[in-house]
């Protein structure tokens, strides 16, 4: 059974940092690019960042220079380091096994003073 399990969300003040983790089943991790997406209330789900199996990355325009995606192949885990957080970053964050179509359950990030 394929599993993607996110963790690391929470409440943080504006300007703060969080690191999200997504533990992925080993059976698929090495086969696919991984993506982080987010969805705020009343808005469509949007791509935050993506990393290929070779380590190439791309980011949504609103997070460039603030967020960093990485992957640890030994741990079958993908990370999202989020710095300089803003209230508009508040959303449920999901990881996705790109091209295979598997999603995690999501983790809530709230940026508020």
C-alpha positions as a LaTeX table, in Angstrom:
\begin{tabular}{lrrr}
\hline
Residue & $x$ (\AA) & $y$ (\AA) & $z$ (\AA) \\
\hline
Unk1 & 0.00 & 0.00 & 0.00 \\
Unk2 & 1.41 & 3.36 & $-1.06$ \\
Unk3 & 1.61 & 5.96 & 1.68 \\
Unk4 & 2.58 & 9.62 & 1.81 \\
Unk5 & 2.56 & 11.04 & 5.34 \\
Unk6 & 3.12 & 14.74 & 5.91 \\
Unk7 & 4.23 & 16.27 & 9.20 \\
Unk8 & 5.65 & 19.50 & 10.55 \\
Unk9 & 2.75 & 21.89 & 10.15 \\
Unk10 & 1.58 & 24.23 & 12.87 \\
Unk11 & 1.11 & 27.80 & 13.97 \\
Unk12 & 3.95 & 30.25 & 13.38 \\
Unk13 & 4.30 & 34.02 & 13.57 \\
Unk14 & 4.90 & 36.10 & 10.44 \\
Unk15 & 8.57 & 36.03 & 9.54 \\
Unk16 & 9.03 & 32.64 & 11.15 \\
Unk17 & 10.06 & 29.28 & 9.70 \\
Unk18 & 8.72 & 25.75 & 9.48 \\
Unk19 & 10.00 & 22.58 & 7.89 \\
Unk20 & 7.49 & 20.14 & 6.47 \\
Unk21 & 8.32 & 16.49 & 5.90 \\
Unk22 & 6.64 & 13.90 & 3.73 \\
Unk23 & 7.55 & 10.27 & 4.29 \\
Unk24 & 6.90 & 8.25 & 1.14 \\
Unk25 & 6.63 & 4.54 & 0.52 \\
Unk26 & 9.98 & 3.21 & $-0.68$ \\
Unk27 & 8.29 & 1.32 & $-3.48$ \\
Unk28 & 7.58 & 4.54 & $-5.36$ \\
Unk29 & 9.93 & 7.20 & $-4.01$ \\
Unk30 & 12.74 & 6.61 & $-6.48$ \\
Unk31 & 10.38 & 6.46 & $-9.42$ \\
Unk32 & 8.87 & 9.89 & $-9.37$ \\
Unk33 & 9.30 & 13.60 & $-8.96$ \\
Unk34 & 7.75 & 14.90 & $-5.76$ \\
Unk35 & 5.69 & 18.02 & $-5.31$ \\
Unk36 & 4.39 & 20.19 & $-2.51$ \\
Unk37 & 1.03 & 21.84 & $-3.05$ \\
Unk38 & $-1.15$ & 24.02 & $-0.88$ \\
Unk39 & $-4.79$ & 24.92 & $-0.68$ \\
Unk40 & $-6.24$ & 27.83 & 1.26 \\
Unk41 & $-9.97$ & 28.12 & 2.05 \\
Unk42 & $-11.93$ & 29.16 & $-1.01$ \\
Unk43 & $-8.92$ & 28.84 & $-3.31$ \\
Unk44 & $-7.71$ & 26.25 & $-5.76$ \\
Unk45 & $-4.86$ & 23.93 & $-4.91$ \\
Unk46 & $-1.60$ & 25.35 & $-6.23$ \\
Unk47 & 1.90 & 24.07 & $-6.80$ \\
Unk48 & 4.41 & 25.31 & $-4.25$ \\
Unk49 & 7.52 & 23.41 & $-5.29$ \\
Unk50 & 8.62 & 20.35 & $-7.20$ \\
Unk51 & 11.79 & 18.25 & $-7.21$ \\
Unk52 & 12.74 & 15.60 & $-9.74$ \\
Unk53 & 14.46 & 12.31 & $-9.00$ \\
Unk54 & 17.67 & 13.98 & $-10.15$ \\
Unk55 & 17.24 & 16.91 & $-7.78$ \\
Unk56 & 16.13 & 19.62 & $-10.20$ \\
Unk57 & 13.67 & 22.01 & $-8.60$ \\
Unk58 & 11.07 & 24.57 & $-9.53$ \\
Unk59 & 8.94 & 26.87 & $-7.40$ \\
Unk60 & 5.76 & 28.84 & $-7.50$ \\
Unk61 & 6.39 & 32.55 & $-7.99$ \\
Unk62 & 5.01 & 33.50 & $-4.58$ \\
Unk63 & 7.52 & 31.35 & $-2.68$ \\
Unk64 & 10.71 & 31.78 & $-4.71$ \\
Unk65 & 13.60 & 32.79 & $-2.51$ \\
Unk66 & 11.75 & 31.84 & 0.68 \\
Unk67 & 11.00 & 28.12 & 0.38 \\
Unk68 & 13.36 & 25.26 & $-0.41$ \\
Unk69 & 12.39 & 21.74 & $-1.44$ \\
Unk70 & 14.76 & 18.84 & $-0.95$ \\
Unk71 & 14.67 & 15.06 & $-0.88$ \\
Unk72 & 16.55 & 12.42 & 1.08 \\
Unk73 & 16.56 & 9.26 & $-0.99$ \\
Unk74 & 17.94 & 7.16 & 1.87 \\
Unk75 & 14.98 & 8.13 & 4.03 \\
Unk76 & 12.40 & 8.23 & 1.23 \\
Unk77 & 11.42 & 11.65 & 2.48 \\
Unk78 & 10.84 & 15.00 & 0.82 \\
Unk79 & 11.12 & 18.25 & 2.76 \\
Unk80 & 9.88 & 21.78 & 2.40 \\
Unk81 & 11.83 & 24.39 & 4.32 \\
Unk82 & 9.70 & 27.52 & 4.63 \\
Unk83 & 11.31 & 30.77 & 5.73 \\
Unk84 & 10.04 & 34.34 & 6.02 \\
Unk85 & 6.51 & 33.06 & 6.32 \\
Unk86 & 3.60 & 35.37 & 5.59 \\
Unk87 & $-0.08$ & 35.21 & 6.56 \\
Unk88 & $-0.92$ & 34.45 & 2.93 \\
Unk89 & 1.14 & 31.25 & 3.19 \\
Unk90 & $-1.53$ & 29.85 & 5.52 \\
Unk91 & $-3.04$ & 26.75 & 3.93 \\
Unk92 & $-3.19$ & 22.99 & 4.06 \\
Unk93 & 0.02 & 21.68 & 2.51 \\
Unk94 & 0.02 & 18.40 & 0.60 \\
Unk95 & 2.77 & 16.33 & $-0.90$ \\
Unk96 & 2.23 & 14.49 & $-4.12$ \\
Unk97 & 3.99 & 11.74 & $-6.01$ \\
Unk98 & 3.96 & 13.49 & $-9.35$ \\
Unk99 & 2.92 & 11.50 & $-12.42$ \\
Unk100 & 1.78 & 8.61 & $-10.18$ \\
Unk101 & $-1.02$ & 10.69 & $-8.70$ \\
Unk102 & $-0.67$ & 9.75 & $-5.04$ \\
Unk103 & $-1.40$ & 12.42 & $-2.42$ \\
Unk104 & $-0.75$ & 12.74 & 1.27 \\
Unk105 & $-3.44$ & 13.68 & 3.77 \\
Unk106 & $-2.19$ & 17.23 & 4.24 \\
Unk107 & $-0.80$ & 19.26 & 7.11 \\
Unk108 & $-2.11$ & 22.64 & 8.24 \\
Unk109 & 0.17 & 25.66 & 8.26 \\
Unk110 & $-1.12$ & 28.83 & 9.91 \\
Unk111 & 0.87 & 32.05 & 9.89 \\
Unk112 & $-0.54$ & 34.53 & 12.34 \\
Unk113 & 0.46 & 36.82 & 15.15 \\
\hline
\end{tabular}
